[in-house]
Amino acid sequence: MRRLEQMDYKQYFHYCSDGSKSREFILDREDFVSVMNIVALCAANTDAVIVAFSLEDTHPHFLLYGTVEECSRFKVLFESTYVRHACRTREGPWDMVFDGVLYPVGDDIRYLRNVAAYVVFQPTKDGKRIMPQDYLWGSGSLYFRSGVNLPVWYFDEKGGVSSPISFGSLANRMKIRIIHSKSLTIPFDWTICNGIVLPSNYVDVARYEGIFESANSFRVFLSGNRQREEEIRGQLAHYSGISMEDSEARLICSNECENLFGFRDVRRLEPKRRITLAQLLRRQYRLSFRQISALVRLPEPEIRKFVP
């Protein structure tokens, strides 16, 4: 019963990837637009709630709300859709590693506010001469606004103001081109401007503002400091785990399988025993969820539901 309660429990998750491993995540403005629209596609086709996000040229950051399963499915859909996009649009050999980390934020309101602010102010701390509310490639422009300002996405590259249109008004070929999928879609009443599916269609602004309760609290946490940033990095390092050489990881997995069950072939294990093996690999060797998923031959969302 407790396991089912944990599976159904909705909470906040921080999802991001290691920028040092994915320096070709986004190459140009066209890539930024594409990834923004992939975010919208994932929001429309999973039950995870996007509370905040920002995209940088090396990695994304998300604050999600939902169950472990819901947020894991968002992660898997985002990564698989993005990788397909990159493979279609990049020339030559492409060997970028995209191994995202999804971890629960916990019940500490101070830490939740810290993560919520961290996700939004990421673009400002990496040398960009811009404030979060003016950054195109994220949700920072949505929070604690007066309601009379024009959304930043309405302005084209020359500073002119464009009018939004509905997704449903587009021709089918253009729909597919925008959302990068033939099998999935987004609501027809969602609006688009300058080729971007507007984040106001899917970001839960009220939930984000409720985390801080007031604009002044938001301002304080938005300023950030080294100690709060180090706390987040420490949590990321803890949950990201270790990626060994695949050959070494397979040997360890086979050895532990033999120790636990008397044989080395993981394929002979029923799902319950594969989960037991996965829990041991995570607890004893701190392997990443991606690598454990490959070793025990179970989908990553299933691993995340049962492996702490």
N, C-alpha and C positions, 0 to 999 in steps of 0.2 A: 504494500500500500504506500509506504513512504517513497519508494522508487517512482511510482506513478505520480505522486504529488510533486516530486522534484521535476519530473518531465513536464508537468503542466504548469509549473510555477513561472510566472512572467517576471522578468527582471531586466536590468540594463546590462548591455554588453558593449565593450570597446573592441572594435574590429579594425585592424590596420595591417600593413605589411612592412617588411624591413626594406627601407629605401636603399641600403647599401647593396642589396641583392637584386634590385630591379631598377637600375638607373635608366632604362629605356621604357619605363612604364608609359610615359607620355612624351611624344617627340615634338608636337606642334599644336597650333590652335585647333586644327581639325581633329586631332586626337582628343583634346580636351572636350570638345563638343560631343564626340562619340562616347567618351566615358561618362559624361554627364547623362547622356540619354540611356546608357546601359544601367546606370543607377536607377533611373525612372522605371525602366523595364523590370528590374529586380524588385522594386517597391510594389509594382502592380501585380506581380506574379508570386509573391510570397506573403506570409502573414506577419513578417517582421515589420516593426514600425521604425522608420528613419526619424530620429529626433534631431540629429545634426550630422553634417559631413563636410569634408574638404578634400579636394584633390590637388596634389602637387605633382610635379613632373617625375618624381621618383616613387611616390607611394600615396595611397589614400588613407583617410581616417574616417571612421563612422562611430556614432553613438546610436546603438540600436536598442529597441525595447521589444521583448517577446520571450517565448520559451527558448530553451536550448535548441530544440529541434527547429523552430521557426527561424531563429537567427543563423543557425548552421546552414539551413537551406538557402538563405539569402547569400551567405558567404560562398557556397558552392556555385550557385547560379551566377553570381557576379564574376567569380574567377574564371569559370568555364566560358562565359559569354565574352569576357574581355580577351581571353587567350585566343579564341576563334577569330575575334576582330583583328588582333595583332598578327596572327598568322596570315590573314587575308591581305593585310595592308603593308606588311614589311617585306622588303626585298632581301634576298640572300639568306644565309643561315641565321637562325634566331634562337638563342639559348638562354633567354632571360628566365630566372627563377622567380616565380610568383607564389610565395608560400605565406598566406595571411595568418594572422593570429586573432583568435576570438576568445575573449576572456570576460567572465562576469565582473562587474564593477563592485558589487556588494552593497551593503545596507548603510554604509557610512555616508551621510549626506555631504559632508565636507569633501570627501574623495570624489563623490559623484559630481559635485560642482566643479571640482578641479578637472576631471576628465571632460566634462561638457565644455568648459572654457578652452581646454587644451585642443580639442578637435577643431574649434572655430578659429583660434588665433594662430594655428600652425603656419599659414602663409606669411604672417607678419614677422615671425621669428627667424625666417630663413633668408633674410636679406632683401625681401621684396618691399618696395616703397609703397605700401598700401595698407589700409585698415580693413579689418574683417568685413565691415558692412559694404565695402566697395569691391570685394573680391568676387569675380565672376564664377569661379569654379568651386562653389560650395554653398552652404546655407546661411552664412554669416549675415547676409543682407536682410534676413527675414525677422530678426528678433528685436524686440523693444523699439519698434519704429512707430512714427507718429500716425501712419496711415495715409498721409498726404504726399509722400514721396513716391517717385517713379521707381519701380524695381530696376536694379542694376542691369538685368538681362534685357531690358527694353532698348538699350542703347546699342547701336551697331558700331563697327570698328571706326567709323568716321565721326562718331558722336551724335548722329541723327537718332531720332526716336522712332521705333517701329511699333506696330500694333500686333498684339497676339492673335493667333488664329487657333481654331480647334483642331485636334488631331483627326477627328472624324471627317473634316472637310478636305483632307488630302487624298490624292490618288493612291491606290494600293501600292504601287511601286515606290512612291515617296514615303509611305508609312514604313515599309520594310527598310528602306535606306536610313531612316531616322532612328529606328529602334533596334536595328541590327538583328532582326529575327523574323523568320517566316512562320514559325510555329507558335510564337507568343505575341501578345499585343498589349496595349494599354487602353484605359477607358477613352472612348471617343470624345468625351467632353473635356478631357485634359487639354490645356492650352500650351502653345508653342510660340516662341518668339526668337527670331534670328537663328532658327534651326535648333534651339534648345528647348527640350521639354521642361517647363518651368518648375523649379523645386517647390513652389507654393502649391502645386497639385498634390504633393505626397509627403512633405515634411510636416511633422506634428509640432507646429510652432508653440501652441498652448502648453504642451507637455514640457518643452524645453524651458519656456519662461517660468513655468511652475517650479522647476528645479531650483531656480534662483529666488523666486518670489518677488524680487524687486529689481529695477534697473540698476540701482546702486550696488546691490550684491553682485550682479552680473559684471559691472565695471570693475569691482575689486578683484574678482577672480580672473577677469580677462587680462589684467595686468601681468599675472603670472609671476613666478619667481623660481629660482634655481632648485630650491628644496622641493617644491611641488612637482616640478618637471622630473626631477630625479626619482621621485616616488612612482610616477607613472612609468618611467623607463624600467624601474626595478620590477614592476608587475608584468610588463611586457616580456622582459627577459625570463621571468619565472614561468610564464605560460607558454612561451614560444617553444621551449624545449630545445633539444639538441638534435641536429641532423648528422648522423654518422655516415661514413661511406656505406653505400647500399650493401656491398658484399659483407662487411663487418656486421651490419645490422641483421642481415639474413642469418648469419651464423649464430648470433646471439639468440635470435628468435627460435631457431631450430633447437638449440641447446636447451632453452627454457621450456620449449614444448615437450622435449623428451623428459626433462626433470619433472614436469607436472603430470604428464599423461602417458609416458612410457614409449612414445614414438616421436619422430622428428617432422613428419609431414603435416603442416598446419591445415592442409586441405581436408584431412580426415576428421577435423574437429567440427562438431555442431556449433551453431552460433553462440550458445551460452558459454561454452568453453573457450571460444575465440575471444569473447569479452573478458573472461578471466585472464587469459594470456595478455591481452591488450592492457589491462589494468596493471599487471606486473611489469610490463615493458615501460609503461609511463612512470610508475612509482619507483622502480629500481634504476632505470637508465635515463629517465627524463627525455625520451625520444619525442619528437614532434608528432602531433596528431596525424599530419599528412603521411609521415613515414610509418607510423603504427598501422594506419588504414591499409597501406600497401602490403605490409608484412602479414597481417592477419586476414586480409582479403574480406574486409567489411567496409561499407561506405563511411566516409568521414563523419557525416551527421550522426550515424548510429554510434560511432566510437565516442563522440562528444557527449552523447546522452548518458553514457554509462561509465565513462572514465574521467575521474576528477583531474 
